[in-house]
Amino acid sequence: MEEKILIALDDSQNAIRTVEFITRIFSPGGKDFVLFSIVPDMAALCDMNSPELTPYFLSQDHSFMEIREQKRNALLSVLENAKNILTDAGFDPNRIHIKIQDKKKGIARDIIDEAYSGYTLIAMGRRGLSGVEEFLFGSVSQKVIHTVKGVSVLIVN
């Protein structure tokens, strides 16, 4: 069985470090790689879960959609850059796929759901939270590690 590796990326520097690490620890042949990003919803992007402000946010829907599209384009740029890093390292471009989707359940849950569709490994960066922030809020990588079953997880610092 050939390996299928999910590389979960956001638009942080940790994402690029993750891809660079992959090029050092894996040999180029025999694996399919999916470079995967989730576009956060506007409530998360703008922290607009306030009932008092909902009418304002609804009236500004067009502006928020533009911001969301800019976020999607930024993520797509990261994924394309990641693909270039892999192909420059000798990985087969026909075995590197880009997948971007809108947030459905939550970033960590969406990564896990994708991983359950036939991947042997999830590779992702550890977000640069402070110790206190990570303790209070958790990180996507922590949530993935503690929730996923049957799929290995590689966390890159």
PLY file of the C-alpha trace (Angstrom):
ply
format ascii 1.0
element vertex 157
property float x
property float y
property float z
element edge 156
property int vertex1
property int vertex2
end_header
0.00 0.00 0.00
1.39 3.36 -1.00
1.49 6.06 1.61
-0.74 9.09 1.41
0.48 11.97 3.54
-1.64 14.95 4.55
0.37 18.12 5.11
-1.90 20.56 6.94
-0.77 24.13 6.34
-1.80 27.61 7.33
-0.14 30.86 6.29
2.45 30.93 9.09
6.21 30.44 8.93
5.71 27.11 10.71
3.90 25.86 7.62
6.92 26.37 5.38
9.22 24.83 8.02
6.95 21.78 7.99
7.31 21.36 4.22
11.07 21.87 4.38
11.27 19.24 7.13
9.28 16.80 4.97
11.86 17.20 2.19
14.62 16.20 4.63
13.00 13.13 6.19
11.17 11.53 3.26
12.63 10.22 0.04
10.93 11.52 -3.11
9.39 8.27 -4.38
6.36 6.18 -3.51
4.21 8.66 -1.64
1.31 10.92 -2.45
1.23 14.26 -0.66
-1.82 16.44 -0.19
-1.13 20.02 0.80
-4.25 20.94 2.75
-5.57 24.24 4.11
-8.82 25.31 5.70
-10.25 28.77 5.09
-11.59 30.04 8.44
-15.11 31.38 8.51
-15.65 35.11 8.84
-16.78 34.86 12.47
-13.37 33.43 13.32
-11.46 35.84 11.10
-13.16 38.91 12.52
-14.10 37.61 15.98
-17.64 38.74 15.29
-19.69 36.36 17.44
-21.26 39.26 19.28
-25.08 39.46 19.04
-24.97 43.24 19.47
-22.78 43.60 16.38
-24.48 41.03 14.14
-26.60 43.62 12.25
-23.45 45.60 11.46
-21.59 42.52 10.25
-24.52 41.51 8.07
-24.60 44.97 6.52
-20.89 44.70 5.74
-21.13 41.21 4.22
-19.52 42.27 0.92
-16.44 43.65 2.69
-16.08 40.51 4.77
-16.37 38.33 1.69
-13.50 40.28 0.15
-11.40 39.66 3.27
-12.29 35.97 3.14
-11.27 35.78 -0.51
-7.96 37.46 0.33
-7.39 34.85 3.06
-8.19 32.05 0.58
-5.72 33.53 -1.94
-3.03 33.82 0.76
-3.52 30.16 1.69
-3.47 29.12 -1.96
-0.18 30.98 -2.40
1.29 29.09 0.58
0.13 25.76 -0.88
1.65 26.56 -4.27
4.91 27.63 -2.61
4.90 24.36 -0.63
4.41 22.38 -3.82
7.36 24.20 -5.40
9.55 23.37 -2.38
8.65 19.69 -2.70
9.18 19.54 -6.46
12.49 21.43 -6.18
13.57 18.72 -3.72
12.84 16.03 -6.32
9.31 14.98 -5.38
7.04 14.04 -8.30
4.72 16.99 -9.04
2.06 14.51 -10.23
1.97 13.05 -6.71
1.59 16.39 -4.95
-1.96 17.68 -4.72
-3.39 20.91 -3.39
-6.66 20.94 -1.49
-8.27 23.97 0.11
-11.68 23.94 1.74
-13.92 26.16 3.80
-14.11 25.51 7.52
-16.97 23.13 8.34
-16.67 21.90 11.94
-13.47 23.55 13.13
-9.91 23.62 11.86
-8.69 20.61 13.87
-11.86 18.58 13.28
-11.75 19.32 9.54
-8.10 18.18 9.37
-9.02 14.98 11.19
-12.02 14.35 8.93
-9.77 14.74 5.89
-7.18 12.42 7.42
-9.82 9.71 7.87
-10.28 9.58 4.09
-7.26 7.31 3.60
-4.11 9.01 4.91
-1.33 7.26 6.81
0.19 10.42 8.28
-0.74 14.00 9.15
2.20 16.43 9.14
1.71 19.89 10.57
3.55 22.70 12.27
3.22 23.61 15.90
1.70 27.07 16.08
3.77 29.64 17.94
1.54 30.18 20.96
2.96 31.16 24.33
2.83 28.51 27.05
-0.07 30.31 28.75
-2.06 30.72 25.51
-1.50 27.08 24.61
-2.59 25.98 28.10
-5.73 28.13 28.06
-6.88 27.74 24.46
-5.03 24.74 23.09
-3.65 24.66 19.61
-4.84 23.02 16.44
-1.92 20.58 16.59
-2.76 19.63 20.20
-6.39 19.07 19.29
-5.41 16.89 16.33
-2.99 14.81 18.41
-5.51 14.23 21.19
-8.47 13.46 18.93
-7.27 11.55 15.87
-7.35 7.76 16.00
-5.57 5.41 13.61
-3.53 8.04 11.76
-0.01 8.98 12.81
0.77 12.66 13.44
4.07 14.44 12.86
4.42 17.84 14.56
7.23 20.09 13.32
8.60 22.87 15.54
0 1
1 2
2 3
3 4
4 5
5 6
6 7
7 8
8 9
9 10
10 11
11 12
12 13
13 14
14 15
15 16
16 17
17 18
18 19
19 20
20 21
21 22
22 23
23 24
24 25
25 26
26 27
27 28
28 29
29 30
30 31
31 32
32 33
33 34
34 35
35 36
36 37
37 38
38 39
39 40
40 41
41 42
42 43
43 44
44 45
45 46
46 47
47 48
48 49
49 50
50 51
51 52
52 53
53 54
54 55
55 56
56 57
57 58
58 59
59 60
60 61
61 62
62 63
63 64
64 65
65 66
66 67
67 68
68 69
69 70
70 71
71 72
72 73
73 74
74 75
75 76
76 77
77 78
78 79
79 80
80 81
81 82
82 83
83 84
84 85
85 86
86 87
87 88
88 89
89 90
90 91
91 92
92 93
93 94
94 95
95 96
96 97
97 98
98 99
99 100
100 101
101 102
102 103
103 104
104 105
105 106
106 107
107 108
108 109
109 110
110 111
111 112
112 113
113 114
114 115
115 116
116 117
117 118
118 119
119 120
120 121
121 122
122 123
123 124
124 125
125 126
126 127
127 128
128 129
129 130
130 131
131 132
132 133
133 134
134 135
135 136
136 137
137 138
138 139
139 140
140 141
141 142
142 143
143 144
144 145
145 146
146 147
147 148
148 149
149 150
150 151
151 152
152 153
153 154
154 155
155 156
